[in-house]
Amino acid sequence: MNKNITEILEQAGVTIDELVFAINIAGGRDPGRPIIYTEKCEIATCGTLFFSVTQDHFMRVNNNHPTHCPKCREAIRRQKKADLKRNKYSNNK
């Protein structure tokens, strides 16, 4: 199965916000205290919708951290690691 969550929800006739609301209610919390949030990747070429737990959501909001989907976060992490490695070896010459 190679479908993304948006395709599955469209087939079921459910929006992402309706799913999040149902999960938060089923999780034993009232709508004022959600368990998860829907978020959208801030990278213009991506824009993927994804779910975030409350703790991660508020860490991003309160500390002005960027909102990137897991795929973009991994790509950014790999790029930073490669840049550090390249700088390490270029400074030793």
Jmol script that loads the backbone (N, CA, C; Angstrom):
load data "model"
ATOM      1  N   MET A   1       0.854  -1.172   0.000  1.00  0.00           N
ATOM      2  CA  MET A   1       0.000   0.000   0.000  1.00  0.00           C
ATOM      3  C   MET A   1       0.900   1.236   0.000  1.00  0.00           C
ATOM      4  N   ASN A   2       0.763   2.043  -1.033  1.00  0.00           N
ATOM      5  CA  ASN A   2       1.635   3.186  -1.187  1.00  0.00           C
ATOM      6  C   ASN A   2       0.827   4.484  -1.229  1.00  0.00           C
ATOM      7  N   LYS A   3      -0.216   4.587  -0.422  1.00  0.00           N
ATOM      8  CA  LYS A   3      -1.070   5.772  -0.402  1.00  0.00           C
ATOM      9  C   LYS A   3      -0.666   6.668   0.755  1.00  0.00           C
ATOM     10  N   ASN A   4      -0.903   7.953   0.583  1.00  0.00           N
ATOM     11  CA  ASN A   4      -0.661   8.845   1.707  1.00  0.00           C
ATOM     12  C   ASN A   4      -1.965   9.059   2.471  1.00  0.00           C
ATOM     13  N   ILE A   5      -1.876   9.664   3.614  1.00  0.00           N
ATOM     14  CA  ILE A   5      -3.037   9.816   4.503  1.00  0.00           C
ATOM     15  C   ILE A   5      -4.137  10.644   3.853  1.00  0.00           C
ATOM     16  N   THR A   6      -3.775  11.624   3.039  1.00  0.00           N
ATOM     17  CA  THR A   6      -4.774  12.473   2.390  1.00  0.00           C
ATOM     18  C   THR A   6      -5.634  11.656   1.432  1.00  0.00           C
ATOM     19  N   GLU A   7      -5.001  10.773   0.659  1.00  0.00           N
ATOM     20  CA  GLU A   7      -5.748   9.928  -0.277  1.00  0.00           C
ATOM     21  C   GLU A   7      -6.703   8.998   0.463  1.00  0.00           C
ATOM     22  N   ILE A   8      -6.244   8.428   1.540  1.00  0.00           N
ATOM     23  CA  ILE A   8      -7.074   7.504   2.316  1.00  0.00           C
ATOM     24  C   ILE A   8      -8.271   8.239   2.905  1.00  0.00           C
ATOM     25  N   LEU A   9      -8.033   9.432   3.445  1.00  0.00           N
ATOM     26  CA  LEU A   9      -9.132  10.199   4.028  1.00  0.00           C
ATOM     27  C   LEU A   9     -10.131  10.649   2.970  1.00  0.00           C
ATOM     28  N   GLU A  10      -9.652  11.027   1.789  1.00  0.00           N
ATOM     29  CA  GLU A  10     -10.551  11.428   0.702  1.00  0.00           C
ATOM     30  C   GLU A  10     -11.456  10.272   0.307  1.00  0.00           C
ATOM     31  N   GLN A  11     -10.908   9.070   0.237  1.00  0.00           N
ATOM     32  CA  GLN A  11     -11.712   7.900  -0.097  1.00  0.00           C
ATOM     33  C   GLN A  11     -12.765   7.629   0.974  1.00  0.00           C
ATOM     34  N   ALA A  12     -12.418   7.914   2.224  1.00  0.00           N
ATOM     35  CA  ALA A  12     -13.357   7.676   3.328  1.00  0.00           C
ATOM     36  C   ALA A  12     -14.327   8.839   3.511  1.00  0.00           C
ATOM     37  N   GLY A  13     -14.080   9.950   2.829  1.00  0.00           N
ATOM     38  CA  GLY A  13     -14.956  11.113   2.966  1.00  0.00           C
ATOM     39  C   GLY A  13     -14.760  11.848   4.284  1.00  0.00           C
ATOM     40  N   VAL A  14     -13.544  11.816   4.801  1.00  0.00           N
ATOM     41  CA  VAL A  14     -13.229  12.449   6.088  1.00  0.00           C
ATOM     42  C   VAL A  14     -12.105  13.459   5.864  1.00  0.00           C
ATOM     43  N   THR A  15     -12.218  14.625   6.489  1.00  0.00           N
ATOM     44  CA  THR A  15     -11.132  15.600   6.399  1.00  0.00           C
ATOM     45  C   THR A  15     -10.098  15.313   7.481  1.00  0.00           C
ATOM     46  N   ILE A  16      -8.923  15.875   7.313  1.00  0.00           N
ATOM     47  CA  ILE A  16      -7.868  15.686   8.315  1.00  0.00           C
ATOM     48  C   ILE A  16      -8.298  16.275   9.653  1.00  0.00           C
ATOM     49  N   ASP A  17      -8.939  17.430   9.618  1.00  0.00           N
ATOM     50  CA  ASP A  17      -9.385  18.050  10.869  1.00  0.00           C
ATOM     51  C   ASP A  17     -10.437  17.202  11.582  1.00  0.00           C
ATOM     52  N   GLU A  18     -11.328  16.550  10.829  1.00  0.00           N
ATOM     53  CA  GLU A  18     -12.321  15.661  11.439  1.00  0.00           C
ATOM     54  C   GLU A  18     -11.639  14.459  12.085  1.00  0.00           C
ATOM     55  N   LEU A  19     -10.613  13.931  11.427  1.00  0.00           N
ATOM     56  CA  LEU A  19      -9.864  12.799  11.983  1.00  0.00           C
ATOM     57  C   LEU A  19      -9.165  13.199  13.276  1.00  0.00           C
ATOM     58  N   VAL A  20      -8.510  14.353  13.266  1.00  0.00           N
ATOM     59  CA  VAL A  20      -7.816  14.828  14.469  1.00  0.00           C
ATOM     60  C   VAL A  20      -8.807  15.031  15.605  1.00  0.00           C
ATOM     61  N   PHE A  21      -9.961  15.612  15.307  1.00  0.00           N
ATOM     62  CA  PHE A  21     -10.986  15.817  16.330  1.00  0.00           C
ATOM     63  C   PHE A  21     -11.436  14.479  16.907  1.00  0.00           C
ATOM     64  N   ALA A  22     -11.680  13.486  16.039  1.00  0.00           N
ATOM     65  CA  ALA A  22     -12.113  12.163  16.501  1.00  0.00           C
ATOM     66  C   ALA A  22     -11.048  11.505  17.370  1.00  0.00           C
ATOM     67  N   ILE A  23      -9.780  11.633  16.986  1.00  0.00           N
ATOM     68  CA  ILE A  23      -8.687  11.047  17.776  1.00  0.00           C
ATOM     69  C   ILE A  23      -8.600  11.722  19.132  1.00  0.00           C
ATOM     70  N   ASN A  24      -8.706  13.034  19.155  1.00  0.00           N
ATOM     71  CA  ASN A  24      -8.610  13.761  20.419  1.00  0.00           C
ATOM     72  C   ASN A  24      -9.769  13.422  21.355  1.00  0.00           C
ATOM     73  N   ILE A  25     -10.977  13.272  20.820  1.00  0.00           N
ATOM     74  CA  ILE A  25     -12.135  12.887  21.640  1.00  0.00           C
ATOM     75  C   ILE A  25     -11.976  11.452  22.127  1.00  0.00           C
ATOM     76  N   ALA A  26     -11.593  10.535  21.244  1.00  0.00           N
ATOM     77  CA  ALA A  26     -11.428   9.130  21.605  1.00  0.00           C
ATOM     78  C   ALA A  26     -10.287   8.946  22.591  1.00  0.00           C
ATOM     79  N   GLY A  27      -9.345   9.867  22.577  1.00  0.00           N
ATOM     80  CA  GLY A  27      -8.201   9.770  23.474  1.00  0.00           C
ATOM     81  C   GLY A  27      -8.505  10.197  24.893  1.00  0.00           C
ATOM     82  N   GLY A  28      -9.743  10.593  25.153  1.00  0.00           N
ATOM     83  CA  GLY A  28     -10.140  10.948  26.507  1.00  0.00           C
ATOM     84  C   GLY A  28      -9.892  12.405  26.865  1.00  0.00           C
ATOM     85  N   ARG A  29      -9.605  13.241  25.893  1.00  0.00           N
ATOM     86  CA  ARG A  29      -9.383  14.661  26.161  1.00  0.00           C
ATOM     87  C   ARG A  29     -10.540  15.466  25.610  1.00  0.00           C
ATOM     88  N   ASP A  30     -10.778  16.609  26.190  1.00  0.00           N
ATOM     89  CA  ASP A  30     -11.815  17.476  25.636  1.00  0.00           C
ATOM     90  C   ASP A  30     -11.208  18.294  24.495  1.00  0.00           C
ATOM     91  N   PRO A  31     -12.030  18.921  23.643  1.00  0.00           N
ATOM     92  CA  PRO A  31     -11.493  19.655  22.487  1.00  0.00           C
ATOM     93  C   PRO A  31     -10.539  20.792  22.861  1.00  0.00           C
ATOM     94  N   GLY A  32     -10.593  21.279  24.073  1.00  0.00           N
ATOM     95  CA  GLY A  32      -9.691  22.331  24.506  1.00  0.00           C
ATOM     96  C   GLY A  32      -8.296  21.827  24.851  1.00  0.00           C
ATOM     97  N   ARG A  33      -8.131  20.530  24.981  1.00  0.00           N
ATOM     98  CA  ARG A  33      -6.832  19.936  25.322  1.00  0.00           C
ATOM     99  C   ARG A  33      -6.520  18.796  24.370  1.00  0.00           C
ATOM    100  N   PRO A  34      -6.161  19.106  23.150  1.00  0.00           N
ATOM    101  CA  PRO A  34      -5.932  18.054  22.158  1.00  0.00           C
ATOM    102  C   PRO A  34      -4.672  17.223  22.418  1.00  0.00           C
ATOM    103  N   ILE A  35      -4.686  16.025  21.873  1.00  0.00           N
ATOM    104  CA  ILE A  35      -3.543  15.117  21.951  1.00  0.00           C
ATOM    105  C   ILE A  35      -2.627  15.363  20.759  1.00  0.00           C
ATOM    106  N   ILE A  36      -3.216  15.573  19.578  1.00  0.00           N
ATOM    107  CA  ILE A  36      -2.440  15.801  18.364  1.00  0.00           C
ATOM    108  C   ILE A  36      -2.958  17.033  17.633  1.00  0.00           C
ATOM    109  N   TYR A  37      -2.113  17.561  16.764  1.00  0.00           N
ATOM    110  CA  TYR A  37      -2.454  18.704  15.923  1.00  0.00           C
ATOM    111  C   TYR A  37      -2.112  18.356  14.484  1.00  0.00           C
ATOM    112  N   THR A  38      -2.819  18.978  13.554  1.00  0.00           N
ATOM    113  CA  THR A  38      -2.400  18.883  12.160  1.00  0.00           C
ATOM    114  C   THR A  38      -1.465  20.051  11.888  1.00  0.00           C
ATOM    115  N   GLU A  39      -0.408  19.777  11.151  1.00  0.00           N
ATOM    116  CA  GLU A  39       0.545  20.825  10.808  1.00  0.00           C
ATOM    117  C   GLU A  39       0.904  20.682   9.340  1.00  0.00           C
ATOM    118  N   LYS A  40       1.383  21.770   8.765  1.00  0.00           N
ATOM    119  CA  LYS A  40       1.766  21.783   7.352  1.00  0.00           C
ATOM    120  C   LYS A  40       3.231  22.154   7.252  1.00  0.00           C
ATOM    121  N   CYS A  41       3.975  21.397   6.470  1.00  0.00           N
ATOM    122  CA  CYS A  41       5.402  21.651   6.285  1.00  0.00           C
ATOM    123  C   CYS A  41       5.598  23.045   5.692  1.00  0.00           C
ATOM    124  N   GLU A  42       6.523  23.809   6.274  1.00  0.00           N
ATOM    125  CA  GLU A  42       6.766  25.186   5.843  1.00  0.00           C
ATOM    126  C   GLU A  42       7.617  25.291   4.590  1.00  0.00           C
ATOM    127  N   ILE A  43       8.210  24.206   4.155  1.00  0.00           N
ATOM    128  CA  ILE A  43       9.021  24.246   2.945  1.00  0.00           C
ATOM    129  C   ILE A  43       8.074  24.348   1.754  1.00  0.00           C
ATOM    130  N   ALA A  44       8.249  25.404   0.964  1.00  0.00           N
ATOM    131  CA  ALA A  44       7.311  25.738  -0.109  1.00  0.00           C
ATOM    132  C   ALA A  44       7.122  24.605  -1.113  1.00  0.00           C
ATOM    133  N   THR A  45       8.169  23.885  -1.426  1.00  0.00           N
ATOM    134  CA  THR A  45       8.063  22.813  -2.414  1.00  0.00           C
ATOM    135  C   THR A  45       7.429  21.555  -1.837  1.00  0.00           C
ATOM    136  N   CYS A  46       7.259  21.486  -0.527  1.00  0.00           N
ATOM    137  CA  CYS A  46       6.698  20.293   0.123  1.00  0.00           C
ATOM    138  C   CYS A  46       5.237  20.528   0.497  1.00  0.00           C
ATOM    139  N   GLY A  47       5.007  21.284   1.563  1.00  0.00           N
ATOM    140  CA  GLY A  47       3.641  21.571   1.996  1.00  0.00           C
ATOM    141  C   GLY A  47       2.855  20.375   2.501  1.00  0.00           C
ATOM    142  N   THR A  48       3.537  19.309   2.887  1.00  0.00           N
ATOM    143  CA  THR A  48       2.877  18.094   3.360  1.00  0.00           C
ATOM    144  C   THR A  48       2.139  18.343   4.672  1.00  0.00           C
ATOM    145  N   LEU A  49       0.929  17.813   4.772  1.00  0.00           N
ATOM    146  CA  LEU A  49       0.200  17.839   6.038  1.00  0.00           C
ATOM    147  C   LEU A  49       0.657  16.647   6.860  1.00  0.00           C
ATOM    148  N   PHE A  50       0.873  16.872   8.152  1.00  0.00           N
ATOM    149  CA  PHE A  50       1.281  15.780   9.029  1.00  0.00           C
ATOM    150  C   PHE A  50       0.730  16.024  10.423  1.00  0.00           C
ATOM    151  N   PHE A  51       0.789  15.010  11.242  1.00  0.00           N
ATOM    152  CA  PHE A  51       0.300  15.093  12.615  1.00  0.00           C
ATOM    153  C   PHE A  51       1.463  15.347  13.557  1.00  0.00           C
ATOM    154  N   SER A  52       1.194  16.071  14.611  1.00  0.00           N
ATOM    155  CA  SER A  52       2.208  16.378  15.608  1.00  0.00           C
ATOM    156  C   SER A  52       1.584  16.241  16.990  1.00  0.00           C
ATOM    157  N   VAL A  53       2.316  15.648  17.923  1.00  0.00           N
ATOM    158  CA  VAL A  53       1.799  15.547  19.291  1.00  0.00           C
ATOM    159  C   VAL A  53       1.858  16.928  19.939  1.00  0.00           C
ATOM    160  N   THR A  54       1.059  17.104  20.972  1.00  0.00           N
ATOM    161  CA  THR A  54       0.926  18.397  21.632  1.00  0.00           C
ATOM    162  C   THR A  54       2.271  18.967  22.068  1.00  0.00           C
ATOM    163  N   GLN A  55       3.109  18.159  22.685  1.00  0.00           N
ATOM    164  CA  GLN A  55       4.400  18.628  23.185  1.00  0.00           C
ATOM    165  C   GLN A  55       5.273  19.173  22.057  1.00  0.00           C
ATOM    166  N   ASP A  56       5.354  18.454  20.935  1.00  0.00           N
ATOM    167  CA  ASP A  56       6.151  18.911  19.799  1.00  0.00           C
ATOM    168  C   ASP A  56       5.566  20.169  19.174  1.00  0.00           C
ATOM    169  N   HIS A  57       4.240  20.209  19.066  1.00  0.00           N
ATOM    170  CA  HIS A  57       3.574  21.376  18.487  1.00  0.00           C
ATOM    171  C   HIS A  57       3.912  22.640  19.278  1.00  0.00           C
ATOM    172  N   PHE A  58       3.761  22.582  20.590  1.00  0.00           N
ATOM    173  CA  PHE A  58       4.012  23.773  21.406  1.00  0.00           C
ATOM    174  C   PHE A  58       5.494  24.108  21.507  1.00  0.00           C
ATOM    175  N   MET A  59       6.384  23.119  21.386  1.00  0.00           N
ATOM    176  CA  MET A  59       7.814  23.406  21.343  1.00  0.00           C
ATOM    177  C   MET A  59       8.116  24.259  20.116  1.00  0.00           C
ATOM    178  N   ARG A  60       7.519  23.903  18.978  1.00  0.00           N
ATOM    179  CA  ARG A  60       7.730  24.678  17.755  1.00  0.00           C
ATOM    180  C   ARG A  60       7.149  26.084  17.892  1.00  0.00           C
ATOM    181  N   VAL A  61       5.935  26.173  18.403  1.00  0.00           N
ATOM    182  CA  VAL A  61       5.253  27.467  18.515  1.00  0.00           C
ATOM    183  C   VAL A  61       5.957  28.383  19.514  1.00  0.00           C
ATOM    184  N   ASN A  62       6.252  27.883  20.683  1.00  0.00           N
ATOM    185  CA  ASN A  62       6.814  28.721  21.751  1.00  0.00           C
ATOM    186  C   ASN A  62       8.278  29.085  21.534  1.00  0.00           C
ATOM    187  N   ASN A  63       9.010  28.259  20.820  1.00  0.00           N
ATOM    188  CA  ASN A  63      10.437  28.508  20.620  1.00  0.00           C
ATOM    189  C   ASN A  63      10.786  28.940  19.199  1.00  0.00           C
ATOM    190  N   ASN A  64       9.765  29.249  18.412  1.00  0.00           N
ATOM    191  CA  ASN A  64       9.944  29.689  17.027  1.00  0.00           C
ATOM    192  C   ASN A  64      10.763  28.705  16.183  1.00  0.00           C
ATOM    193  N   HIS A  65      10.583  27.412  16.449  1.00  0.00           N
ATOM    194  CA  HIS A  65      11.234  26.394  15.621  1.00  0.00           C
ATOM    195  C   HIS A  65      10.425  26.226  14.336  1.00  0.00           C
ATOM    196  N   PRO A  66      11.076  25.884  13.234  1.00  0.00           N
ATOM    197  CA  PRO A  66      10.339  25.711  11.982  1.00  0.00           C
ATOM    198  C   PRO A  66       9.454  24.466  12.026  1.00  0.00           C
ATOM    199  N   THR A  67       8.400  24.494  11.237  1.00  0.00           N
ATOM    200  CA  THR A  67       7.505  23.355  11.125  1.00  0.00           C
ATOM    201  C   THR A  67       7.829  22.627   9.835  1.00  0.00           C
ATOM    202  N   HIS A  68       8.550  21.517   9.962  1.00  0.00           N
ATOM    203  CA  HIS A  68       8.905  20.704   8.808  1.00  0.00           C
ATOM    204  C   HIS A  68       8.363  19.295   9.013  1.00  0.00           C
ATOM    205  N   CYS A  69       7.923  18.693   7.917  1.00  0.00           N
ATOM    206  CA  CYS A  69       7.421  17.319   7.996  1.00  0.00           C
ATOM    207  C   CYS A  69       8.599  16.380   8.295  1.00  0.00           C
ATOM    208  N   PRO A  70       8.335  15.159   8.726  1.00  0.00           N
ATOM    209  CA  PRO A  70       9.426  14.234   9.054  1.00  0.00           C
ATOM    210  C   PRO A  70      10.391  13.994   7.891  1.00  0.00           C
ATOM    211  N   LYS A  71       9.885  13.923   6.671  1.00  0.00           N
ATOM    212  CA  LYS A  71      10.747  13.683   5.512  1.00  0.00           C
ATOM    213  C   LYS A  71      11.709  14.854   5.305  1.00  0.00           C
ATOM    214  N   CYS A  72      11.203  16.078   5.411  1.00  0.00           N
ATOM    215  CA  CYS A  72      12.062  17.258   5.232  1.00  0.00           C
ATOM    216  C   CYS A  72      13.032  17.418   6.405  1.00  0.00           C
ATOM    217  N   ARG A  73      12.581  17.120   7.633  1.00  0.00           N
ATOM    218  CA  ARG A  73      13.485  17.196   8.793  1.00  0.00           C
ATOM    219  C   ARG A  73      14.671  16.268   8.605  1.00  0.00           C
ATOM    220  N   GLU A  74      14.411  15.068   8.091  1.00  0.00           N
ATOM    221  CA  GLU A  74      15.487  14.101   7.865  1.00  0.00           C
ATOM    222  C   GLU A  74      16.434  14.597   6.781  1.00  0.00           C
ATOM    223  N   ALA A  75      15.895  15.163   5.703  1.00  0.00           N
ATOM    224  CA  ALA A  75      16.740  15.687   4.626  1.00  0.00           C
ATOM    225  C   ALA A  75      17.599  16.848   5.125  1.00  0.00           C
ATOM    226  N   ILE A  76      17.032  17.718   5.944  1.00  0.00           N
ATOM    227  CA  ILE A  76      17.772  18.847   6.510  1.00  0.00           C
ATOM    228  C   ILE A  76      18.867  18.346   7.446  1.00  0.00           C
ATOM    229  N   ARG A  77      18.539  17.341   8.265  1.00  0.00           N
ATOM    230  CA  ARG A  77      19.520  16.766   9.185  1.00  0.00           C
ATOM    231  C   ARG A  77      20.701  16.167   8.420  1.00  0.00           C
ATOM    232  N   ARG A  78      20.398  15.425   7.339  1.00  0.00           N
ATOM    233  CA  ARG A  78      21.457  14.836   6.524  1.00  0.00           C
ATOM    234  C   ARG A  78      22.324  15.908   5.870  1.00  0.00           C
ATOM    235  N   GLN A  79      21.695  16.982   5.388  1.00  0.00           N
ATOM    236  CA  GLN A  79      22.443  18.060   4.746  1.00  0.00           C
ATOM    237  C   GLN A  79      23.358  18.761   5.746  1.00  0.00           C
ATOM    238  N   LYS A  80      22.842  19.031   6.949  1.00  0.00           N
ATOM    239  CA  LYS A  80      23.670  19.668   7.980  1.00  0.00           C
ATOM    240  C   LYS A  80      24.854  18.782   8.358  1.00  0.00           C
ATOM    241  N   LYS A  81      24.597  17.484   8.464  1.00  0.00           N
ATOM    242  CA  LYS A  81      25.661  16.542   8.813  1.00  0.00           C
ATOM    243  C   LYS A  81      26.733  16.519   7.721  1.00  0.00           C
ATOM    244  N   ALA A  82      26.318  16.517   6.466  1.00  0.00           N
ATOM    245  CA  ALA A  82      27.267  16.531   5.357  1.00  0.00           C
ATOM    246  C   ALA A  82      28.056  17.837   5.336  1.00  0.00           C
ATOM    247  N   ASP A  83      27.378  18.962   5.610  1.00  0.00           N
ATOM    248  CA  ASP A  83      28.061  20.262   5.651  1.00  0.00           C
ATOM    249  C   ASP A  83      29.104  20.300   6.764  1.00  0.00           C
ATOM    250  N   LEU A  84      28.755  19.770   7.941  1.00  0.00           N
ATOM    251  CA  LEU A  84      29.709  19.736   9.054  1.00  0.00           C
ATOM    252  C   LEU A  84      30.924  18.877   8.709  1.00  0.00           C
ATOM    253  N   LYS A  85      30.666  17.750   8.085  1.00  0.00           N
ATOM    254  CA  LYS A  85      31.753  16.846   7.704  1.00  0.00           C
ATOM    255  C   LYS A  85      32.660  17.513   6.664  1.00  0.00           C
ATOM    256  N   ARG A  86      32.041  18.178   5.690  1.00  0.00           N
ATOM    257  CA  ARG A  86      32.813  18.869   4.654  1.00  0.00           C
ATOM    258  C   ARG A  86      33.635  19.997   5.261  1.00  0.00           C
ATOM    259  N   ASN A  87      33.058  20.770   6.189  1.00  0.00           N
ATOM    260  CA  ASN A  87      33.784  21.864   6.845  1.00  0.00           C
ATOM    261  C   ASN A  87      34.925  21.335   7.719  1.00  0.00           C
ATOM    262  N   LYS A  88      34.708  20.207   8.362  1.00  0.00           N
ATOM    263  CA  LYS A  88      35.729  19.611   9.219  1.00  0.00           C
ATOM    264  C   LYS A  88      36.969  19.271   8.406  1.00  0.00           C
ATOM    265  N   TYR A  89      36.746  18.652   7.242  1.00  0.00           N
ATOM    266  CA  TYR A  89      37.879  18.233   6.420  1.00  0.00           C
ATOM    267  C   TYR A  89      38.493  19.397   5.651  1.00  0.00           C
ATOM    268  N   SER A  90      37.703  20.416   5.318  1.00  0.00           N
ATOM    269  CA  SER A  90      38.273  21.549   4.592  1.00  0.00           C
ATOM    270  C   SER A  90      39.095  22.445   5.514  1.00  0.00           C
ATOM    271  N   ASN A  91      38.812  22.449   6.822  1.00  0.00           N
ATOM    272  CA  ASN A  91      39.563  23.255   7.776  1.00  0.00           C
ATOM    273  C   ASN A  91      40.894  22.604   8.160  1.00  0.00           C
ATOM    274  N   ASN A  92      41.048  21.299   7.901  1.00  0.00           N
ATOM    275  CA  ASN A  92      42.277  20.601   8.259  1.00  0.00           C
ATOM    276  C   ASN A  92      43.367  20.729   7.196  1.00  0.00           C
ATOM    277  N   LYS A  93      43.090  21.359   6.097  1.00  0.00           N
ATOM    278  CA  LYS A  93      44.084  21.457   5.013  1.00  0.00           C
ATOM    279  C   LYS A  93      45.042  22.581   5.233  1.00  0.00           C
TER     280      LYS A  93
END
end "model"
wireframe off; spacefill off
backbone 0.3
color backbone group
